[in-house]
Amino acid sequence: MYRAVTQNIEIIALPLYAPERSAPEEGRYFWTYTIEIVNHGPVQVQLVSRTWKITDASGRVEMVRGPGVVGETPILEPGGSFRYTSGCALTTASGIMSGSYRMVDSNGCAFDAEIPAFSLDSPVERRVLN
């Protein structure tokens, strides 16, 4: 589990390798990830957009930007939370994801809440420590 807090917005990420959706012999590796966003602040916030940076084991970077998450732009009341699950495919057996959510509070102030960098590791790749 990976966590980051920005201006009272906590983001928790839990990635999971999905062997049933992967085909290592074809160079296809798939992960699901569950994100929970918790508003620990005193005002309502809305997630309006996302930016993801996805880096595979070869160093290739893909930037993904768009409105909301999974077709929603959730509003989080103080103490409220929102959880969703999505997925990521790579052509390498490992990688890393990071990014941010653009949030707007009930006062009209916008800020970027950090999504913690999280590792995409498959059991297919053997790790070697130096």
N, C-alpha and C positions, 0 to 999 in steps of 0.2 A: 504494500500500500504506500502511496506517495501523497504528500500533503503540501499545500502552500496557502498562505493567508495574505490577502491584499485588502486593505481598508475594510476590515471586518468581514470579508468574504472568504470563506474557507473552501478550497477545492481539493477533493480527495479523488485519486485515480487508482483503479485496480485493473491492470492488464492481465489477460489470460490467453495463453496459446490455444488455438483451436485446431487440433490435429484432424478432426473430421472435415474441416474446410480447407485443409492444406494438402499440397501434393509436392513434397520436397524433391522427388525425382523429376518433377517438371519445373522446379524453381519457383514454386508458389507456396508462400507461408502466410498464414492468416491468424490474427489476434482479435479478440474482442476486448473492449475496455469499458468499464463502468465508471462513470463520473458522478460524484455527488457534490452539489454546490449548496453551501449552508450560509445563510445570512445571519451573522452574529451582531450586526449593527442595529442602530436605533431607527433606521428609515427603510422603507420599501425600495427594492432595486429590481431592475429588469435586465435580463440578458438579451442584448439586441444583435450581437454578431460574434463570430468566432474567427480566430486565426490559428492554424496549426502549422508547425514545422515538423516534417517527418523526414528523418535521415536514416538511410539504410546502411548496412555494414560496409558498403563500397564507398560511402561518403556522398552518394547522390541525395539531393535535398528536394523535397516537394513541399510547396507552400499551398495550403488550402484555406481559402477565405470564403465567408458567406454569412447570410443572415441566420440568426438563431442556432439551435441545435436540434437535430432530428425533426425538423419541420416545426419547431416551437420557439417562441420567444418568452420563456417563463418569467413570471413576476414572483419575487420572493419577498414575503412580508418579514418583518423583524422576527428572528427565531425560526423562520421557515426554511425549507430545503427543497431541492429538485434533484432527481436522480434519473439518469438515462444510460443506455448501453448502445454502443456503436462498434464499428470494426475497422480494421486496417489490414491491407494486404501488402506484402513486400516480395521482392524477388530474391532476397537474401534471408538467411536464417536468423538474423537479429537486426535490431535497429533501435531508434530512440524517437520519442515524440515529445514535443513541448509546444507551448503556445499561450494564448490568452483569450479571455472573453471580454468583450466590450460591454460594460455595465453602465446603466443610467439610473441614478437614484431619483427619488420622488421630488427632490429639489431641482432636478434638471442637470445635475452635475454628472459628467461622464468620466469614466476611468477604465483602465484595463486591469482585470484581475488575472494574475498569473496562474496558468495551468502548470503544475509541477512537471518537470521533465521526468518521463518514465521509460524504463527499458522494455524493449520487446525482445524477449529471449525465448528461443525454441529449444526443446530438448534434443533437436537434431544436431545442433552445433556444440561441439566439445569446447569448453572454455579452458584456456591455458593461462595460468597466472605466472607472471615474471617475478 
